[in-house]
Amino acid sequence: MNIFDVIGPIMIGPSSSHTAGAVRLGNVARLILGEAVREARIGLHGSFAETHQGHGTDLALVAGLLGWATDDLRIPRSFEFAEAAGLTVAFSEIHLGELAHPNSVRFELTGQEGGRSEVTGASIGGGRVLVTRVDDFPVELTGDFATLLVTHRDRPGVISLVTGVLGHQGINIAQMRVSREQKGARALMVLETDQTVTDEALRAIAALPPVEAARRIQID
Amino acid sequence: MAQKLSLQQWIAQAEEKNLTFARFCLQRQATDMETTEAALLARMEALLPVMRDSVQAGLRGQRSIGGLVGGDAVKMEAFRAGNPDKSVVGPVLSEAITMALAVGEANASMGRIVAAPTAGSSGVLPAVLFALGKSHGLSDRQLGEGLLVAGAIGMVVASRATLSGAAGGCQAECGAAAAMAAGAAVDLCGGRPAQVGEAVAMALKNMLGLVCDPVAGLVEVPCVKRNAGAAAQALVAAEMALAGIKSVIPVDEVIDAMGSVGAALPATLRETARGGLAETPTGREWAKKLFAGEGKGKDASR
């Protein structure tokens, strides 16, 4: 936390956790999908389910999916803009279990180019967020750091190929986590880096044969 | 934040170096954030126009999303302008009340605000800073320093207790905002760092135990008027501190007490809308009127 987390963010009201946090969750979900969203099925859990209309949480989630910032004055009209952008949205109430944070949401997204992603996350206060699941993989993503998300086939040497590209580009890895569905199946690498991942590095990693997709997750 | 910060320690260091608290915070924060003092202050100052716009938005009389609030800032402004001799509290507090309501209403109507420390308590700091700015002829540079002092105080509160209504009740939001504004006010009016600490302690003490009980779960009732109340508490505490009045309980201990009171509050009184004003017959009636029968947004067409 720094002083601008206390005095700030600049945002559209009324609630830092229900509105600003919701925008950021939408931002991260869109970046994880890696393309413009065509269809979003949004499940709301807990307090998000109870009070999303009064807080404009629904409007804010859609604004985030459109890639807007927390202080975008169009947020109250995000549904209109979504329609114009060819984004259809459906909300439902879901129950993610007693352990889930009360301000949780699950996005099932389909992209304009046909890609699909399922993202679960929570607004944890003051506008800060934590994404806890991407597709079937558990993660801990805040969007605060430069983060690279790589989906790939689980086979020997992939990690060294990916980290090799980053190393050559002078990008230092602060933390990384790899998980897989099962041996030899689809796997997910989450890398937090000290430097922003360049377009060149992103392209090079995406072009590696075992890699399905490489996406850069950073907001603000 | 794992490490507990100490306002008492910072105050002692500022006094020792014979710096105003704003100067001390500026030096400390610039070092911490690996930036220059000028750049840091410029970033703070850049928030002032956003705060001013949020006051203006509220003074245009917007209605909130839930429709529970809106138009009260306009009423206060008309009263102040039309009947200054009828004012009970005098021009500074009257203006602060007006601006706190204005920002609170702008926030409730999805206007653009600066969360300070949260969206629900965003009216307090602009109200106190701008009211004092007018009465004391303060520059934007000075108001920026005021924001910096407020931010530093907020960081200590966040590290020792909480700034979240869901975790600590409204004392953590409006209470912290009042404490932050009180400290800033003392510094802006020429008080010593030690007096900043006394003001923070006294403001927070007067807000201790404040529950978070939003009607229908919205940031409308009682949040908007509570911002005005918190602004008043900030000014009262600053006035006492400048007079040399001290808090018997040291400021860090007051902040810790706020944290433990917050943790002891039942969940019904921590932003769940299951207690307090939210559970009054009228509060329940509003919740029913706003959310019942709508299936709580099962479709995307609001």
Interface residues (C-beta under 8 A of the other chain):
Chain A: M1 N2 I3 F4 V6 I7 G8 P9 I10 M11 I12 G13 P14 S15 S16 S17 T19 A20 S47 A49 E50 T51 H52 Q53 G54 H55 G56 D58 L59 V62 D71 L73 I75 P76 F79 T88 V89 A90 F91 S92 E93 P102 G125 G126 G127
Chain B: M1 Q29 D32 M33 R43 M44 L47 V50 S64 I65 G66 A106 N107 A108 S109 M110 G111 R112 I113 V114 A115 A116 P117 T118 A119 G120 S122 L125 L147 L148 A150 G151 A152 G154 M155 A158 S159 L163 S164 A166 A167 M180 A216 G217 L218 V219 E220 E271 T272 A273 L290 F291 E294 K296 G297 K298 D299 A300 S301 R302
